[in-house]
Structures are given as C-alpha cells and as structure tokens.
Amino acid sequence: MRLIPVVAATLLLSAGSAMAQSSGPGVAVGATVGTPGIGLDVQVKIGPIFTLRGSLDRLSHSADQSYDGIDYNADIAFDTLGGFIDMHPLANGLLISGGAYVGSRDVALAATPTGPVDIGGQTYTPGQVGTLNGTVKLADIAPFVGIGWDDTFYRQGRWGFRAIAGVAWSDKPEVALTSTGGSLSNDATFRARLRDESRNITDEAEDYGLFPVIQVGVNYKF
C-alpha cells in the first residue's frame, strides 16, 4: 500500500514541474511544413492549459487528376490564414486543437483531349473540344479539429517541437469549366454540355472538401 502515496507524490511533482515550466515565456514563433503547405506560426500562451495560435500557409502543387473519364493537369493553390485554440489538458505537450482556415483555396484544371471524350453525356472529338479549362473553388472558410504534440511552453530552453494531425472540412466545391480553341467552343449547346460536365466534376471533387492536415514544425519562444 506504500506504493500508492509514492506514485501520487510522483504525479504531483511531475504536474508541478510542467506547470512551472509553462509559466515561462508566453510568445513563440515557428515554421511548419505539411499538407497545408509551408507555413509560419505565432503562438500566445494564455495559461497553463490554453494557447492561441495564428498561422499563414501556402500550398502550391501540381498533379494529374482524372474526372469523368478526362485526364486533367490540376494545379493546387491554397493561400490561407488560420486561427486556432490549442488545449493542453495535461499541462504538457499533448494538445487538442480547434479552429479554422480562411482564404483562397482553388484548383485549376487543364486538359487537351487526344481522343473522343464524353462531355455532359455527349461524345465529342478533340477538334471540337479544343482545350478544357476549369476551376475547382473550395469554400473560403474550413473549420479544423486535430490532435498532436507541442512542447514549446513545457520544456527548458527556447526551442520546441510541434506535430499535429487532423482534418479541415468545407462544403461541396464550386466547379466552372470552359473550352478554348475548339470548333464548338462558342457553340451554345456545347457550352450547356460543359455546364453539365461541371456538375459531374463537382460530385467527383467532393473529396476536396475533406482535407487531411498533417504538419510538423519547430518553434522559438521569447
């Protein structure tokens, strides 16, 4: 039975140590990298448990993407500001984070078919289609929840390490599709087919509305 008081005393000493370390400098800046892109963070500690955090992230990436049987080059360009509250329930590095990303989050699409393609339920030749250009526009506000580790305010020294995983989500994206250089690019019926195709892409691009966030970084506290 003597083990119980010893364990209790050890836990109290550990918590006291974490609280003491957390009473140090209350402002930190950091650099991050992850799925939101390359970013900068500013953190302000408002107590032993809570930290306010602001972020600036930029993601620029190109990839091949197929929608409704057509192969596109997709250029992702996300420029976002973030505002979050990080809760450290055990007064150590473990955190639960909630907040939102705000800003422009667009995916530019481009395709030049080399064979017949189906657009809005009708088959067209490459000469009729020309080049397809489109934009997948996500909502400007994406709420976020996540869990991770940030020991910046809970350790000796100025430097801290951060790692977080979570998800940001938004409504179904808006898609606009146009054609240039084709014999039917200015045809009213073909443009109507393009609007139908845009709706098909919207359904397939719905996954963009659920964005995984995985991020690591280092911080320096003042």
Secondary structure, 3 states (H helix, E strand, C coil): CCHHHHHHHHHHHHHHHHHHHHCCCCEEEEEEEECCEEEEEEEEECCCCEEEEEEEEEEEEEEEEEECCEEEEEEEEEEEEEEEEEECCCCCCEEEEEEEEEEEEEEEEEECCCCCEEECCEEECHHHHCEEEEEEECCCEEEEEEEEEECCCCCCCCEEEEEEEEEEECCCCEEEEEEECCCCCCCHHHHHHHHHHHHHHHHHHHHHHEEEEEEEEEEEEC
